[in-house]
């Protein structure tokens, strides 16, 4: 590939990106979603640095030097304090990072594995398809939450492990959808002529079939991000989060376990709204894309 | 029909193989877990060596691994789950009422939402671009994508703690000691405890049915047979009913799948509301390392999914013959 081609490609991708952004601006909900996701990315990257106090180590004390426990929001602690005298605002800022890490990598893992499995399975058909689809059946029949809980009891949970478990269970969703897309693309003329003109299977699959199912792959990667975030928060809420990190799910576990949900609304709402906002945003963006990708819904209007 | 029968046999064989693999994985995972509940008893000094050996042989832990595995397969596939280690009670006796509690909560919720949100979805799809369509989609997307424990927590804070309308957790008053099924499940007290988790479950499930029904109706709306109906002079509602009836298949199969996931789907809902169902029991059993209880609960959850997948595939193949020819594609 020479330089001109590379530039042409880059230029092409730039156009695609600009088109996408323009499209998202038109769909008001998706646009709000994008803004929230951008805010979340910012929090995930810089939140821990912006936090005024250490989320776990630092005790909030009042003027008399007593530890502030369950203090409602004030100038010192804008989101109040926890039952253990920690600053909820700092925990909220720091808690975005594990959520982002698991969401991003869990989603990417889900999308990539699912895309490849679906592509290979649909392209080759036959026994390859049979074996791969039985494997997806298996991950469908192993109940995710119980299995994840089991696995996490026998190893110390860390965010990377949680990411791995999530991707290891969720790839089945994109795999199935991508496969059924591949089945229809495979029969199209340009694919057949590519093969007839002597292109190898790998080349046909990656250069001719792959790009045509890429949008679906992207869409399910986005959904994968939302699923991963939800799964991570749920696991942390059940006490199977990374014990070394403050996460939004873990904050909710602490307020729930300590029995302070009745009083300390300021401790509940920041992480709860954080998780709800990010998962919903990702889904709304995905839905807007789905309208474009899914030709059957698209035909009318 | 012979095609269908062959498909059915193949699908049955696959389901059995999947069950076997799932059960084996559970076995391996549980054997890999470090520590055992016996160790706690031993270190507490409550047992002497002789008693330990006795217990180990009772649970078959002194036999070779392969023999343990075979015995395990035999027992679990015949629903003999053994004794709970910590509660000295047969596992099945512990789990049965929990299973029932989960079903009592979730089956009515699932049925309600399947009917109500499918109808709403059909209406939304028919009135594409309407205010109703937009609001219903945003609301259900929010409810579907937000983890269920968060919705549950918010509902508890609003309706129990703030408004004081209903109790926040449990299935009955702590002081209630009902006798028999009727007394347990048919009382105002039960209803009070039921309404909140039921509502959250309904709302959580609503999104998928709504979207399925909406998309189905939108697809059908442009199709030939509806033009015919329009030409015949059917009213809008009658046309919608026809379009709706024709998008029932995905909804039905999805219902079957959801039904299969019922035991595992809302573990967190049960935890938040302290609902004595199988999901909450599993979490407790894992924390207490009560292996026989854990493996039975996970097995039941896996089996339910496998059976539901089977049912969904067969439903689909039965009603839509084009599917079975291509190897039984399911959702």
Interface residues (C-beta under 8 A of the other chain):
Chain A: X29 X134 X137 X138 X140 X141 X142 X143 X144 X145 X146 X147 X149 X150 X151 X153 X154 X176 X180 X226 X230 X233 X234 X237 X238 X239 X252 X256 X261 X262 X265 X268 X272 X275 X276 X279 X280 X282 X283 X284 X287 X294 X296 X297 X299 X300 X301
Chain B: X14 X17 X18 X19 X21 X22 X25 X26 X29 X30 X32 X33 X34 X128 X129 X137 X138 X141 X142 X144 X145 X146 X147 X149 X150 X151 X153 X154 X156 X157 X161 X215 X218 X219 X221 X222 X261 X263 X264 X267 X268 X271 X272 X282 X283 X286 X287 X289 X294 X297 X298 X301 X302 X305 X306 X309 X329 X331
